[in-house]
């Protein structure tokens, strides 16, 4: 029985291992070019319809650089105070603010909520009617607070801030369905950022003014007490030269008065600068490039999408052609071998009966 089945199995292996020439590979493509072209055109047409139905998205970009407060006179004065023999104790925070802080602040809930409540011209209205951004982006929710929370998440996805570590420039990109709205939202977020930091800076200056004012009064009292102590010593010791002990006490009292004077003068300068900074309204960021309405949409990129769909459809058509050729070849080559295999099987089953 095994001897009868072996030639049929060998024939099937030989047919399956036969090499295919390049001409045989190319011939199905030439014969079925209409299928390949039709599949490519159908895919491109479907992609074009889908891309045309999508609303265009525009990206407005603005760049700014934050002010570094470490170079201000007030900070320098307070740094000088910190080195005066620990006389001031624990002072206010004078550390600088990194650009990453401003990038994260643009994504804060405070800035995003204020932006959502700001009114912008409705791009769908020809009369220039202004509506809150919360309504323009069509945020859903059962209550106003829920709409605001959903709007914060949505606007956080539409607005992206990044920092160039080499230059310290912060970039803000805002995506909207209207180019004018995208530019308006980006500039408004920058205004809110500057307003927030200006109020924060003024609040810090107010706290610094209070701190330096309280410490200035204490320093003045300490200076007056040191001067009175030195005066009493001079009144009681009119001729102290020549006495080592009295000369040592006089020098010690003189150094104490000098130290108190330095603390008093430094605190006076810091207090005056804090009073000026408290009412200062200069911006804390410098806008490098304000946002303008983009002329071209960011997405969808219809030409690229249709081209990729055409290429993908052509590849799909080629795969379909080769799959059909492969299936026909398998059926064609397997039919004779299968019949020979069945005949050999029948012959092998009948051999024992004839032998008996």
KOLFI-551312 format. One record per residue (C-alpha): residue number from 0; x, y, z. Coordinates in Angstrom, 2 decimals, padded with zeros to 5 digits. Layout:
# residues N
{nr=NUM	xx=X	yy=Y	zz=Z}
...
***
This chain:
# residues 356
{nr=0	xx=000.00	yy=000.00	zz=000.00}
{nr=1	xx=002.87	yy=002.44	zz=000.83}
{nr=2	xx=004.58	yy=001.62	zz=-002.47}
{nr=3	xx=001.43	yy=002.56	zz=-004.40}
{nr=4	xx=001.01	yy=005.94	zz=-002.62}
{nr=5	xx=004.65	yy=007.02	zz=-002.90}
{nr=6	xx=004.64	yy=008.02	zz=-006.66}
{nr=7	xx=001.53	yy=010.20	zz=-006.20}
{nr=8	xx=003.03	yy=012.02	zz=-003.20}
{nr=9	xx=006.32	yy=012.52	zz=-005.09}
{nr=10	xx=004.45	yy=014.03	zz=-008.02}
{nr=11	xx=002.65	yy=016.52	zz=-005.77}
{nr=12	xx=005.94	yy=017.64	zz=-004.18}
{nr=13	xx=007.61	yy=018.09	zz=-007.57}
{nr=14	xx=004.73	yy=020.25	zz=-008.87}
{nr=15	xx=004.75	yy=022.44	zz=-005.74}
{nr=16	xx=008.54	yy=023.02	zz=-005.82}
{nr=17	xx=008.74	yy=024.14	zz=-009.47}
{nr=18	xx=010.35	yy=027.57	zz=-009.86}
{nr=19	xx=008.26	yy=030.52	zz=-011.10}
{nr=20	xx=009.81	yy=032.88	zz=-013.65}
{nr=21	xx=009.58	yy=036.67	zz=-013.59}
{nr=22	xx=007.40	yy=036.58	zz=-016.71}
{nr=23	xx=004.93	yy=034.33	zz=-014.92}
{nr=24	xx=004.87	yy=036.79	zz=-012.00}
{nr=25	xx=004.23	yy=039.76	zz=-014.29}
{nr=26	xx=001.66	yy=038.13	zz=-016.57}
{nr=27	xx=-001.25	yy=038.11	zz=-014.03}
{nr=28	xx=-000.74	yy=041.81	zz=-013.36}
{nr=29	xx=-000.93	yy=042.66	zz=-017.05}
{nr=30	xx=-004.01	yy=040.51	zz=-017.55}
{nr=31	xx=-005.86	yy=041.87	zz=-014.50}
{nr=32	xx=-004.72	yy=045.53	zz=-014.70}
{nr=33	xx=-008.31	yy=046.68	zz=-014.72}
{nr=34	xx=-008.91	yy=045.08	zz=-011.32}
{nr=35	xx=-005.78	yy=046.71	zz=-009.87}
{nr=36	xx=-006.61	yy=050.12	zz=-011.31}
{nr=37	xx=-010.25	yy=049.86	zz=-010.24}
{nr=38	xx=-009.27	yy=048.94	zz=-006.67}
{nr=39	xx=-006.81	yy=051.85	zz=-006.49}
{nr=40	xx=-009.34	yy=054.34	zz=-007.89}
{nr=41	xx=-012.07	yy=053.09	zz=-005.58}
{nr=42	xx=-009.80	yy=053.44	zz=-002.53}
{nr=43	xx=-008.73	yy=056.94	zz=-003.60}
{nr=44	xx=-012.35	yy=057.99	zz=-004.19}
{nr=45	xx=-013.43	yy=056.65	zz=-000.80}
{nr=46	xx=-010.54	yy=058.47	zz=000.92}
{nr=47	xx=-011.41	yy=061.69	zz=-000.93}
{nr=48	xx=-015.02	yy=061.51	zz=000.24}
{nr=49	xx=-013.98	yy=060.86	zz=003.85}
{nr=50	xx=-011.41	yy=063.68	zz=003.82}
{nr=51	xx=-013.87	yy=066.11	zz=002.24}
{nr=52	xx=-016.40	yy=065.39	zz=004.98}
{nr=53	xx=-013.86	yy=066.18	zz=007.71}
{nr=54	xx=-013.77	yy=069.76	zz=009.02}
{nr=55	xx=-010.46	yy=071.52	zz=008.38}
{nr=56	xx=-008.20	yy=072.19	zz=011.35}
{nr=57	xx=-005.95	yy=075.26	zz=011.54}
{nr=58	xx=-003.00	yy=075.73	zz=013.88}
{nr=59	xx=-001.98	yy=079.17	zz=015.17}
{nr=60	xx=001.42	yy=079.53	zz=016.86}
{nr=61	xx=002.83	yy=082.21	zz=019.13}
{nr=62	xx=006.26	yy=082.42	zz=020.76}
{nr=63	xx=007.35	yy=084.31	zz=023.86}
{nr=64	xx=010.20	yy=084.44	zz=026.31}
{nr=65	xx=009.66	yy=084.91	zz=030.05}
{nr=66	xx=011.34	yy=087.65	zz=032.06}
{nr=67	xx=013.99	yy=086.46	zz=034.48}
{nr=68	xx=013.39	yy=088.13	zz=037.85}
{nr=69	xx=016.84	yy=087.23	zz=039.19}
{nr=70	xx=018.32	yy=090.35	zz=037.61}
{nr=71	xx=016.04	yy=092.82	zz=039.36}
{nr=72	xx=017.35	yy=095.24	zz=041.96}
{nr=73	xx=014.94	yy=093.98	zz=044.57}
{nr=74	xx=016.22	yy=090.44	zz=044.30}
{nr=75	xx=019.81	yy=091.68	zz=044.49}
{nr=76	xx=019.03	yy=093.65	zz=047.60}
{nr=77	xx=017.40	yy=090.70	zz=049.32}
{nr=78	xx=020.33	yy=088.49	zz=048.34}
{nr=79	xx=022.59	yy=091.02	zz=049.99}
{nr=80	xx=020.45	yy=090.93	zz=053.10}
{nr=81	xx=020.77	yy=087.16	zz=053.29}
{nr=82	xx=024.53	yy=087.52	zz=053.72}
{nr=83	xx=024.48	yy=089.96	zz=056.61}
{nr=84	xx=025.36	yy=087.60	zz=059.43}
{nr=85	xx=021.91	yy=085.97	zz=059.52}
{nr=86	xx=020.29	yy=089.15	zz=060.70}
{nr=87	xx=017.15	yy=088.71	zz=058.58}
{nr=88	xx=016.32	yy=085.11	zz=059.34}
{nr=89	xx=014.13	yy=083.44	zz=056.72}
{nr=90	xx=013.25	yy=085.84	zz=053.90}
{nr=91	xx=010.88	yy=085.57	zz=050.91}
{nr=92	xx=011.47	yy=083.25	zz=047.97}
{nr=93	xx=013.61	yy=084.93	zz=045.32}
{nr=94	xx=014.24	yy=081.97	zz=043.07}
{nr=95	xx=013.77	yy=082.47	zz=039.33}
{nr=96	xx=010.95	yy=080.97	zz=037.31}
{nr=97	xx=011.90	yy=078.56	zz=034.55}
{nr=98	xx=010.30	yy=078.57	zz=031.07}
{nr=99	xx=008.81	yy=075.15	zz=031.85}
{nr=100	xx=006.74	yy=076.84	zz=034.55}
{nr=101	xx=005.09	yy=079.09	zz=031.95}
{nr=102	xx=004.49	yy=076.12	zz=029.63}
{nr=103	xx=002.77	yy=074.21	zz=032.42}
{nr=104	xx=000.87	yy=077.32	zz=033.47}
{nr=105	xx=-000.67	yy=077.57	zz=029.99}
{nr=106	xx=-002.21	yy=074.15	zz=030.63}
{nr=107	xx=-003.51	yy=075.10	zz=034.07}
{nr=108	xx=-007.21	yy=075.02	zz=034.88}
{nr=109	xx=-007.23	yy=078.73	zz=035.73}
{nr=110	xx=-005.96	yy=079.85	zz=032.32}
{nr=111	xx=-008.09	yy=077.35	zz=030.39}
{nr=112	xx=-011.31	yy=078.22	zz=032.24}
{nr=113	xx=-010.73	yy=081.94	zz=031.75}
{nr=114	xx=-010.13	yy=081.35	zz=028.06}
{nr=115	xx=-013.32	yy=079.33	zz=027.72}
{nr=116	xx=-015.33	yy=082.15	zz=029.29}
{nr=117	xx=-013.82	yy=084.75	zz=026.95}
{nr=118	xx=-016.01	yy=085.87	zz=024.05}
{nr=119	xx=-014.68	yy=085.59	zz=020.50}
{nr=120	xx=-016.25	yy=086.50	zz=017.13}
{nr=121	xx=-018.35	yy=083.61	zz=015.87}
{nr=122	xx=-016.73	yy=082.42	zz=012.60}
{nr=123	xx=-020.09	yy=081.09	zz=011.41}
{nr=124	xx=-021.78	yy=084.47	zz=011.82}
{nr=125	xx=-021.43	yy=087.23	zz=009.23}
{nr=126	xx=-022.50	yy=089.92	zz=011.71}
{nr=127	xx=-019.45	yy=089.55	zz=013.96}
{nr=128	xx=-021.49	yy=088.30	zz=016.93}
{nr=129	xx=-019.28	yy=087.33	zz=019.86}
{nr=130	xx=-019.88	yy=084.18	zz=021.85}
{nr=131	xx=-017.95	yy=082.45	zz=024.65}
{nr=132	xx=-015.39	yy=079.94	zz=023.46}
{nr=133	xx=-017.25	yy=077.35	zz=025.51}
{nr=134	xx=-020.14	yy=077.67	zz=023.05}
{nr=135	xx=-017.99	yy=078.00	zz=019.93}
{nr=136	xx=-016.30	yy=074.62	zz=020.45}
{nr=137	xx=-019.71	yy=073.08	zz=021.23}
{nr=138	xx=-018.82	yy=071.56	zz=024.58}
{nr=139	xx=-021.43	yy=069.10	zz=025.85}
{nr=140	xx=-022.63	yy=068.72	zz=029.45}
{nr=141	xx=-025.74	yy=068.62	zz=031.58}
{nr=142	xx=-024.74	yy=071.66	zz=033.66}
{nr=143	xx=-022.52	yy=074.68	zz=033.11}
{nr=144	xx=-019.89	yy=073.38	zz=035.51}
{nr=145	xx=-019.80	yy=070.04	zz=033.70}
{nr=146	xx=-019.48	yy=071.86	zz=030.38}
{nr=147	xx=-016.60	yy=073.88	zz=031.80}
{nr=148	xx=-014.81	yy=070.78	zz=033.03}
{nr=149	xx=-015.27	yy=069.04	zz=029.68}
{nr=150	xx=-014.19	yy=072.23	zz=027.92}
{nr=151	xx=-011.00	yy=072.40	zz=030.00}
{nr=152	xx=-010.07	yy=068.88	zz=028.90}
{nr=153	xx=-010.94	yy=069.62	zz=025.28}
{nr=154	xx=-009.06	yy=072.93	zz=025.15}
{nr=155	xx=-006.10	yy=071.27	zz=026.87}
{nr=156	xx=-005.93	yy=068.87	zz=023.93}
{nr=157	xx=-006.28	yy=071.69	zz=021.38}
{nr=158	xx=-003.54	yy=073.84	zz=022.98}
{nr=159	xx=000.02	yy=072.55	zz=023.30}
{nr=160	xx=002.97	yy=074.41	zz=024.83}
{nr=161	xx=006.61	yy=073.46	zz=024.34}
{nr=162	xx=009.96	yy=074.90	zz=025.43}
{nr=163	xx=013.16	yy=075.28	zz=023.43}
{nr=164	xx=015.81	yy=074.50	zz=026.02}
{nr=165	xx=018.57	yy=076.09	zz=023.93}
{nr=166	xx=016.94	yy=079.54	zz=023.75}
{nr=167	xx=014.37	yy=079.42	zz=026.56}
{nr=168	xx=011.59	yy=080.41	zz=024.13}
{nr=169	xx=008.13	yy=079.01	zz=024.89}
{nr=170	xx=005.89	yy=078.11	zz=021.92}
{nr=171	xx=002.11	yy=077.81	zz=022.11}
{nr=172	xx=000.13	yy=076.07	zz=019.36}
{nr=173	xx=-003.67	yy=076.17	zz=019.28}
{nr=174	xx=-005.80	yy=074.08	zz=016.90}
{nr=175	xx=-009.25	yy=075.27	zz=015.89}
{nr=176	xx=-011.63	yy=074.82	zz=012.97}
{nr=177	xx=-011.32	yy=078.54	zz=012.16}
{nr=178	xx=-007.96	yy=080.27	zz=011.49}
{nr=179	xx=-009.11	yy=083.54	zz=013.06}
{nr=180	xx=-010.43	yy=081.75	zz=016.13}
{nr=181	xx=-007.19	yy=079.80	zz=016.54}
{nr=182	xx=-005.13	yy=083.01	zz=016.46}
{nr=183	xx=-007.53	yy=084.79	zz=018.83}
{nr=184	xx=-007.47	yy=081.96	zz=021.37}
{nr=185	xx=-003.66	yy=081.77	zz=021.30}
{nr=186	xx=-003.26	yy=085.51	zz=021.87}
{nr=187	xx=-005.92	yy=085.49	zz=024.60}
{nr=188	xx=-004.18	yy=082.67	zz=026.46}
{nr=189	xx=-000.99	yy=084.70	zz=026.32}
{nr=190	xx=-002.79	yy=087.74	zz=027.74}
{nr=191	xx=-004.22	yy=085.67	zz=030.58}
{nr=192	xx=-000.80	yy=084.19	zz=031.28}
{nr=193	xx=000.76	yy=087.64	zz=031.48}
{nr=194	xx=-002.09	yy=088.93	zz=033.65}
{nr=195	xx=-001.81	yy=086.01	zz=036.03}
{nr=196	xx=001.95	yy=086.43	zz=036.41}
{nr=197	xx=001.66	yy=090.20	zz=036.76}
{nr=198	xx=-000.80	yy=089.80	zz=039.62}
{nr=199	xx=001.42	yy=087.12	zz=041.12}
{nr=200	xx=004.45	yy=089.40	zz=040.84}
{nr=201	xx=002.59	yy=092.30	zz=042.44}
{nr=202	xx=001.36	yy=089.99	zz=045.20}
{nr=203	xx=004.94	yy=088.88	zz=045.86}
{nr=204	xx=006.08	yy=092.51	zz=045.90}
{nr=205	xx=003.31	yy=093.32	zz=048.38}
{nr=206	xx=004.48	yy=090.53	zz=050.67}
{nr=207	xx=008.09	yy=091.67	zz=050.27}
{nr=208	xx=007.08	yy=095.24	zz=051.14}
{nr=209	xx=005.37	yy=094.03	zz=054.29}
{nr=210	xx=008.33	yy=091.89	zz=055.22}
{nr=211	xx=010.93	yy=094.59	zz=054.63}
{nr=212	xx=008.71	yy=097.20	zz=056.35}
{nr=213	xx=008.41	yy=095.14	zz=059.52}
{nr=214	xx=012.08	yy=094.26	zz=059.49}
{nr=215	xx=013.02	yy=097.89	zz=058.78}
{nr=216	xx=011.27	yy=099.08	zz=061.91}
{nr=217	xx=013.03	yy=096.42	zz=063.94}
{nr=218	xx=016.38	yy=097.31	zz=062.40}
{nr=219	xx=015.84	yy=100.99	zz=063.17}
{nr=220	xx=015.11	yy=100.22	zz=066.81}
{nr=221	xx=018.19	yy=097.97	zz=067.01}
{nr=222	xx=020.32	yy=100.71	zz=065.43}
{nr=223	xx=019.04	yy=103.34	zz=067.85}
{nr=224	xx=019.68	yy=101.02	zz=070.79}
{nr=225	xx=023.22	yy=100.31	zz=069.59}
{nr=226	xx=023.86	yy=104.03	zz=069.16}
{nr=227	xx=022.56	yy=104.78	zz=072.65}
{nr=228	xx=024.77	yy=102.07	zz=074.12}
{nr=229	xx=027.79	yy=103.53	zz=072.33}
{nr=230	xx=026.87	yy=107.03	zz=073.49}
{nr=231	xx=026.63	yy=105.97	zz=077.13}
{nr=232	xx=030.02	yy=104.31	zz=076.89}
{nr=233	xx=031.60	yy=107.46	zz=075.47}
{nr=234	xx=029.97	yy=109.62	zz=078.14}
{nr=235	xx=031.21	yy=107.39	zz=080.95}
{nr=236	xx=034.67	yy=106.91	zz=079.44}
{nr=237	xx=035.84	yy=110.22	zz=078.00}
{nr=238	xx=039.50	yy=109.16	zz=078.14}
{nr=239	xx=039.50	yy=105.45	zz=077.23}
{nr=240	xx=042.63	yy=105.55	zz=075.10}
{nr=241	xx=045.46	yy=103.66	zz=076.70}
{nr=242	xx=043.22	yy=101.13	zz=078.42}
{nr=243	xx=043.15	yy=097.80	zz=076.51}
{nr=244	xx=039.84	yy=096.74	zz=078.00}
{nr=245	xx=038.11	yy=100.05	zz=077.24}
{nr=246	xx=039.56	yy=100.17	zz=073.72}
{nr=247	xx=038.26	yy=096.64	zz=073.10}
{nr=248	xx=034.78	yy=097.61	zz=074.33}
{nr=249	xx=034.79	yy=100.78	zz=072.19}
{nr=250	xx=035.77	yy=098.81	zz=069.07}
{nr=251	xx=033.10	yy=096.20	zz=069.78}
{nr=252	xx=030.41	yy=098.85	zz=070.16}
{nr=253	xx=031.57	yy=100.57	zz=066.97}
{nr=254	xx=031.34	yy=097.33	zz=064.98}
{nr=255	xx=027.83	yy=096.69	zz=066.32}
{nr=256	xx=026.68	yy=100.16	zz=065.29}
{nr=257	xx=028.26	yy=099.76	zz=061.82}
{nr=258	xx=026.55	yy=096.39	zz=061.30}
{nr=259	xx=023.19	yy=097.80	zz=062.37}
{nr=260	xx=023.69	yy=100.71	zz=059.97}
{nr=261	xx=024.38	yy=098.36	zz=057.04}
{nr=262	xx=021.28	yy=096.31	zz=057.81}
{nr=263	xx=019.19	yy=099.47	zz=058.13}
{nr=264	xx=020.42	yy=100.97	zz=054.85}
{nr=265	xx=019.94	yy=097.71	zz=052.92}
{nr=266	xx=016.44	yy=097.24	zz=054.29}
{nr=267	xx=015.57	yy=100.83	zz=053.44}
{nr=268	xx=016.62	yy=100.32	zz=049.83}
{nr=269	xx=014.79	yy=096.97	zz=049.58}
{nr=270	xx=011.64	yy=098.49	zz=051.08}
{nr=271	xx=011.60	yy=101.34	zz=048.58}
{nr=272	xx=012.12	yy=098.96	zz=045.65}
{nr=273	xx=009.33	yy=096.70	zz=046.91}
{nr=274	xx=006.98	yy=099.68	zz=047.08}
{nr=275	xx=007.82	yy=100.53	zz=043.47}
{nr=276	xx=007.44	yy=096.93	zz=042.29}
{nr=277	xx=004.05	yy=096.67	zz=043.97}
{nr=278	xx=002.52	yy=099.19	zz=041.57}
{nr=279	xx=004.59	yy=098.25	zz=038.53}
{nr=280	xx=002.47	yy=097.07	zz=035.58}
{nr=281	xx=005.17	yy=096.06	zz=033.13}
{nr=282	xx=004.62	yy=092.68	zz=031.43}
{nr=283	xx=006.51	yy=089.65	zz=032.71}
{nr=284	xx=006.78	yy=088.00	zz=029.29}
{nr=285	xx=008.10	yy=089.25	zz=025.96}
{nr=286	xx=006.14	yy=088.17	zz=022.90}
{nr=287	xx=008.48	yy=087.18	zz=020.08}
{nr=288	xx=005.86	yy=086.27	zz=017.46}
{nr=289	xx=002.18	yy=086.99	zz=018.09}
{nr=290	xx=-000.31	yy=084.50	zz=016.70}
{nr=291	xx=-001.75	yy=085.29	zz=013.26}
{nr=292	xx=-004.51	yy=083.51	zz=011.35}
{nr=293	xx=-002.84	yy=080.63	zz=009.44}
{nr=294	xx=-003.36	yy=080.67	zz=005.68}
{nr=295	xx=-003.18	yy=076.88	zz=005.28}
{nr=296	xx=-004.93	yy=074.18	zz=007.21}
{nr=297	xx=-002.98	yy=071.70	zz=009.27}
{nr=298	xx=-005.22	yy=068.76	zz=008.51}
{nr=299	xx=-006.71	yy=066.91	zz=006.79}
{nr=300	xx=-003.96	yy=066.73	zz=004.16}
{nr=301	xx=-006.22	yy=065.67	zz=001.36}
{nr=302	xx=-003.66	yy=065.33	zz=-001.43}
{nr=303	xx=-001.41	yy=063.15	zz=000.69}
{nr=304	xx=-004.35	yy=061.12	zz=001.97}
{nr=305	xx=-005.74	yy=060.45	zz=-001.51}
{nr=306	xx=-002.26	yy=059.53	zz=-002.80}
{nr=307	xx=-001.68	yy=057.08	zz=000.02}
{nr=308	xx=-005.15	yy=055.58	zz=-000.47}
{nr=309	xx=-004.45	yy=055.14	zz=-004.22}
{nr=310	xx=-001.17	yy=053.36	zz=-003.51}
{nr=311	xx=-002.79	yy=051.23	zz=-000.83}
{nr=312	xx=-005.63	yy=050.31	zz=-003.18}
{nr=313	xx=-003.14	yy=049.32	zz=-005.87}
{nr=314	xx=-001.28	yy=047.09	zz=-003.41}
{nr=315	xx=-004.58	yy=045.55	zz=-002.36}
{nr=316	xx=-005.49	yy=044.91	zz=-006.02}
{nr=317	xx=-002.11	yy=043.24	zz=-006.66}
{nr=318	xx=-002.59	yy=041.05	zz=-003.59}
{nr=319	xx=-006.06	yy=040.04	zz=-004.82}
{nr=320	xx=-004.69	yy=039.13	zz=-008.28}
{nr=321	xx=-001.91	yy=036.97	zz=-006.86}
{nr=322	xx=-004.31	yy=035.35	zz=-004.38}
{nr=323	xx=-006.65	yy=034.41	zz=-007.25}
{nr=324	xx=-003.77	yy=033.05	zz=-009.33}
{nr=325	xx=-002.49	yy=031.04	zz=-006.40}
{nr=326	xx=-005.88	yy=029.50	zz=-005.69}
{nr=327	xx=-006.41	yy=028.57	zz=-009.36}
{nr=328	xx=-002.96	yy=027.07	zz=-009.62}
{nr=329	xx=-003.44	yy=025.03	zz=-006.47}
{nr=330	xx=-006.73	yy=023.65	zz=-007.72}
{nr=331	xx=-005.31	yy=022.96	zz=-011.21}
{nr=332	xx=-002.18	yy=021.21	zz=-010.00}
{nr=333	xx=-003.86	yy=019.34	zz=-007.18}
{nr=334	xx=-006.64	yy=017.83	zz=-009.34}
{nr=335	xx=-004.53	yy=015.25	zz=-011.36}
{nr=336	xx=-002.44	yy=014.35	zz=-008.37}
{nr=337	xx=-005.53	yy=013.92	zz=-006.25}
{nr=338	xx=-007.10	yy=011.63	zz=-008.87}
{nr=339	xx=-003.90	yy=009.59	zz=-009.15}
{nr=340	xx=-003.73	yy=009.43	zz=-005.37}
{nr=341	xx=-007.32	yy=008.17	zz=-005.19}
{nr=342	xx=-006.64	yy=005.54	zz=-007.90}
{nr=343	xx=-003.54	yy=004.35	zz=-006.09}
{nr=344	xx=-005.48	yy=004.21	zz=-002.86}
{nr=345	xx=-008.25	yy=002.15	zz=-004.46}
{nr=346	xx=-005.69	yy=-000.13	zz=-006.05}
{nr=347	xx=-003.95	yy=-000.60	zz=-002.74}
{nr=348	xx=-007.22	yy=-001.42	zz=-001.02}
{nr=349	xx=-008.15	yy=-003.97	zz=-003.72}
{nr=350	xx=-004.80	yy=-005.77	zz=-003.77}
{nr=351	xx=-005.40	yy=-007.95	zz=-000.66}
{nr=352	xx=-008.80	yy=-009.03	zz=-001.97}
{nr=353	xx=-007.33	yy=-010.19	zz=-005.31}
{nr=354	xx=-004.51	yy=-011.92	zz=-003.52}
{nr=355	xx=-007.02	yy=-014.00	zz=-001.53}
***
